Amino acid sequence: MHNQTVKTKSNNDKENAFCKHLNVNKSQLHKALDWYHSAMQSTQKPKTTH
């Protein structure tokens, strides 16, 4: 359990640094990541021909 806490804190520190670097807040970053993952999933679906 302790290792997970340390890992989460490390991830939060990286996330904070990244947000600061891009001059965005966490909410904007998470929206962008959600959009990116959604876009990647839709492009990986098999194309159907009509």
N, CA, C and O atoms as CSV, one atom per row, in Angstrom:
chain,resi,resn,atom,element,x,y,z
A,1,MET,N,N,0.832,-1.187,0.000
A,1,MET,CA,C,0.000,0.000,0.000
A,1,MET,C,C,0.875,1.249,0.000
A,1,MET,O,O,0.567,2.233,-0.673
A,2,HIS,N,N,1.963,1.202,0.756
A,2,HIS,CA,C,2.855,2.361,0.832
A,2,HIS,C,C,3.461,2.689,-0.537
A,2,HIS,O,O,3.564,3.861,-0.901
A,3,ASN,N,N,3.858,1.671,-1.292
A,3,ASN,CA,C,4.451,1.890,-2.605
A,3,ASN,C,C,3.481,2.589,-3.547
A,3,ASN,O,O,3.890,3.439,-4.338
A,4,GLN,N,N,2.207,2.243,-3.469
A,4,GLN,CA,C,1.216,2.869,-4.322
A,4,GLN,C,C,1.082,4.357,-3.992
A,4,GLN,O,O,0.933,5.183,-4.893
A,5,THR,N,N,1.136,4.694,-2.714
A,5,THR,CA,C,1.044,6.083,-2.296
A,5,THR,C,C,2.215,6.884,-2.834
A,5,THR,O,O,2.039,8.001,-3.322
A,6,VAL,N,N,3.396,6.321,-2.747
A,6,VAL,CA,C,4.588,7.002,-3.247
A,6,VAL,C,C,4.491,7.180,-4.755
A,6,VAL,O,O,4.829,8.242,-5.277
A,7,LYS,N,N,4.035,6.151,-5.456
A,7,LYS,CA,C,3.901,6.230,-6.909
A,7,LYS,C,C,2.885,7.302,-7.298
A,7,LYS,O,O,3.124,8.066,-8.233
A,8,THR,N,N,1.766,7.367,-6.601
A,8,THR,CA,C,0.741,8.366,-6.887
A,8,THR,C,C,1.292,9.761,-6.655
A,8,THR,O,O,1.041,10.663,-7.453
A,9,LYS,N,N,2.039,9.953,-5.575
A,9,LYS,CA,C,2.621,11.263,-5.298
A,9,LYS,C,C,3.595,11.646,-6.397
A,9,LYS,O,O,3.614,12.796,-6.833
A,10,SER,N,N,4.395,10.709,-6.845
A,10,SER,CA,C,5.345,10.960,-7.925
A,10,SER,C,C,4.609,11.348,-9.198
A,10,SER,O,O,5.020,12.276,-9.895
A,11,ASN,N,N,3.522,10.645,-9.509
A,11,ASN,CA,C,2.733,10.965,-10.691
A,11,ASN,C,C,2.118,12.352,-10.574
A,11,ASN,O,O,2.074,13.096,-11.554
A,12,ASN,N,N,1.642,12.708,-9.375
A,12,ASN,CA,C,1.066,14.024,-9.171
A,12,ASN,C,C,2.115,15.117,-9.360
A,12,ASN,O,O,1.829,16.163,-9.942
A,13,ASP,N,N,3.316,14.878,-8.872
A,13,ASP,CA,C,4.392,15.846,-9.045
A,13,ASP,C,C,4.707,16.036,-10.523
A,13,ASP,O,O,4.889,17.163,-10.983
A,14,LYS,N,N,4.770,14.942,-11.259
A,14,LYS,CA,C,5.036,15.023,-12.699
A,14,LYS,C,C,3.902,15.753,-13.408
A,14,LYS,O,O,4.134,16.574,-14.294
A,15,GLU,N,N,2.677,15.443,-13.006
A,15,GLU,CA,C,1.517,16.082,-13.620
A,15,GLU,C,C,1.530,17.585,-13.348
A,15,GLU,O,O,1.271,18.386,-14.246
A,16,ASN,N,N,1.831,17.960,-12.109
A,16,ASN,CA,C,1.908,19.380,-11.762
A,16,ASN,C,C,2.984,20.087,-12.569
A,16,ASN,O,O,2.764,21.195,-13.059
A,17,ALA,N,N,4.135,19.464,-12.711
A,17,ALA,CA,C,5.230,20.059,-13.473
A,17,ALA,C,C,4.838,20.190,-14.941
A,17,ALA,O,O,5.135,21.201,-15.577
A,18,PHE,N,N,4.177,19.182,-15.474
A,18,PHE,CA,C,3.764,19.205,-16.878
A,18,PHE,C,C,2.732,20.307,-17.115
A,18,PHE,O,O,2.811,21.033,-18.106
A,19,CYS,N,N,1.767,20.431,-16.208
A,19,CYS,CA,C,0.754,21.482,-16.328
A,19,CYS,C,C,1.407,22.859,-16.278
A,19,CYS,O,O,1.050,23.754,-17.043
A,20,LYS,N,N,2.354,23.016,-15.382
A,20,LYS,CA,C,3.055,24.290,-15.258
A,20,LYS,C,C,3.834,24.586,-16.541
A,20,LYS,O,O,3.846,25.721,-17.017
A,21,HIS,N,N,4.476,23.573,-17.091
A,21,HIS,CA,C,5.258,23.722,-18.318
A,21,HIS,C,C,4.370,24.167,-19.483
A,21,HIS,O,O,4.753,25.032,-20.270
A,22,LEU,N,N,3.175,23.562,-19.582
A,22,LEU,CA,C,2.264,23.890,-20.676
A,22,LEU,C,C,1.387,25.101,-20.372
A,22,LEU,O,O,0.661,25.585,-21.241
A,23,ASN,N,N,1.459,25.580,-19.145
A,23,ASN,CA,C,0.638,26.698,-18.696
A,23,ASN,C,C,-0.855,26.379,-18.809
A,23,ASN,O,O,-1.642,27.192,-19.293
A,24,VAL,N,N,-1.229,25.177,-18.352
A,24,VAL,CA,C,-2.624,24.760,-18.306
A,24,VAL,C,C,-2.929,24.259,-16.901
A,24,VAL,O,O,-2.023,23.966,-16.121
A,25,ASN,N,N,-4.230,24.164,-16.588
A,25,ASN,CA,C,-4.563,23.579,-15.289
A,25,ASN,C,C,-4.886,22.097,-15.470
A,25,ASN,O,O,-5.019,21.613,-16.594
A,26,LYS,N,N,-5.008,21.390,-14.359
A,26,LYS,CA,C,-5.220,19.937,-14.416
A,26,LYS,C,C,-6.504,19.580,-15.155
A,26,LYS,O,O,-6.543,18.590,-15.885
A,27,SER,N,N,-7.541,20.369,-14.975
A,27,SER,CA,C,-8.805,20.094,-15.640
A,27,SER,C,C,-8.628,20.116,-17.157
A,27,SER,O,O,-9.131,19.235,-17.854
A,28,GLN,N,N,-7.922,21.110,-17.663
A,28,GLN,CA,C,-7.674,21.201,-19.101
A,28,GLN,C,C,-6.845,20.015,-19.586
A,28,GLN,O,O,-7.106,19.461,-20.654
A,29,LEU,N,N,-5.856,19.634,-18.802
A,29,LEU,CA,C,-5.010,18.513,-19.171
A,29,LEU,C,C,-5.826,17.228,-19.257
A,29,LEU,O,O,-5.682,16.467,-20.214
A,30,HIS,N,N,-6.671,16.982,-18.275
A,30,HIS,CA,C,-7.470,15.757,-18.265
A,30,HIS,C,C,-8.481,15.745,-19.406
A,30,HIS,O,O,-8.726,14.690,-19.992
A,31,LYS,N,N,-9.070,16.884,-19.734
A,31,LYS,CA,C,-9.988,16.956,-20.872
A,31,LYS,C,C,-9.252,16.639,-22.163
A,31,LYS,O,O,-9.765,15.913,-23.015
A,32,ALA,N,N,-8.056,17.182,-22.308
A,32,ALA,CA,C,-7.257,16.932,-23.504
A,32,ALA,C,C,-6.875,15.456,-23.604
A,32,ALA,O,O,-6.934,14.874,-24.687
A,33,LEU,N,N,-6.487,14.850,-22.486
A,33,LEU,CA,C,-6.131,13.433,-22.495
A,33,LEU,C,C,-7.342,12.563,-22.820
A,33,LEU,O,O,-7.223,11.589,-23.564
A,34,ASP,N,N,-8.501,12.905,-22.272
A,34,ASP,CA,C,-9.724,12.157,-22.570
A,34,ASP,C,C,-10.042,12.241,-24.056
A,34,ASP,O,O,-10.386,11.237,-24.680
A,35,TRP,N,N,-9.927,13.439,-24.623
A,35,TRP,CA,C,-10.182,13.635,-26.046
A,35,TRP,C,C,-9.198,12.806,-26.875
A,35,TRP,O,O,-9.591,12.145,-27.835
A,36,TYR,N,N,-7.936,12.846,-26.503
A,36,TYR,CA,C,-6.902,12.112,-27.225
A,36,TYR,C,C,-7.171,10.610,-27.212
A,36,TYR,O,O,-7.094,9.954,-28.250
A,37,HIS,N,N,-7.488,10.064,-26.029
A,37,HIS,CA,C,-7.750,8.631,-25.931
A,37,HIS,C,C,-8.999,8.244,-26.726
A,37,HIS,O,O,-9.034,7.185,-27.352
A,38,SER,N,N,-10.004,9.088,-26.700
A,38,SER,CA,C,-11.217,8.838,-27.462
A,38,SER,C,C,-10.914,8.835,-28.960
A,38,SER,O,O,-11.391,7.969,-29.694
A,39,ALA,N,N,-10.123,9.802,-29.406
A,39,ALA,CA,C,-9.761,9.883,-30.820
A,39,ALA,C,C,-8.943,8.669,-31.249
A,39,ALA,O,O,-9.155,8.131,-32.336
A,40,MET,N,N,-8.021,8.240,-30.412
A,40,MET,CA,C,-7.188,7.087,-30.744
A,40,MET,C,C,-8.033,5.819,-30.838
A,40,MET,O,O,-7.800,4.984,-31.713
A,41,GLN,N,N,-9.009,5.667,-29.949
A,41,GLN,CA,C,-9.866,4.489,-29.983
A,41,GLN,C,C,-10.718,4.478,-31.254
A,41,GLN,O,O,-10.912,3.419,-31.851
A,42,SER,N,N,-11.221,5.619,-31.668
A,42,SER,CA,C,-12.082,5.666,-32.843
A,42,SER,C,C,-11.295,5.412,-34.121
A,42,SER,O,O,-11.854,4.887,-35.083
A,43,THR,N,N,-10.018,5.769,-34.160
A,43,THR,CA,C,-9.220,5.519,-35.358
A,43,THR,C,C,-8.754,4.074,-35.437
A,43,THR,O,O,-8.360,3.614,-36.509
A,44,GLN,N,N,-8.792,3.353,-34.328
A,44,GLN,CA,C,-8.341,1.964,-34.342
A,44,GLN,C,C,-9.469,0.980,-34.633
A,44,GLN,O,O,-9.221,-0.216,-34.784
A,45,LYS,N,N,-10.704,1.467,-34.714
A,45,LYS,CA,C,-11.820,0.589,-35.037
A,45,LYS,C,C,-11.739,0.192,-36.511
A,45,LYS,O,O,-11.334,0.995,-37.351
A,46,PRO,N,N,-12.118,-1.029,-36.819
A,46,PRO,CA,C,-12.089,-1.437,-38.222
A,46,PRO,C,C,-13.064,-0.600,-39.046
A,46,PRO,O,O,-14.186,-0.325,-38.621
A,47,LYS,N,N,-12.619,-0.212,-40.208
A,47,LYS,CA,C,-13.470,0.597,-41.099
A,47,LYS,C,C,-14.493,-0.315,-41.774
A,47,LYS,O,O,-14.164,-1.417,-42.213
A,48,THR,N,N,-15.729,0.157,-41.849
A,48,THR,CA,C,-16.754,-0.604,-42.560
A,48,THR,C,C,-17.008,0.109,-43.878
A,48,THR,O,O,-17.027,1.338,-43.934
A,49,THR,N,N,-17.203,-0.670,-44.941
A,49,THR,CA,C,-17.465,-0.075,-46.238
A,49,THR,C,C,-18.957,-0.137,-46.519
A,49,THR,O,O,-19.627,-1.123,-46.215
A,50,HIS,N,N,-19.448,0.922,-47.096
A,50,HIS,CA,C,-20.879,0.986,-47.407
A,50,HIS,C,C,-21.067,0.999,-48.889
A,50,HIS,O,O,-22.201,1.050,-49.368
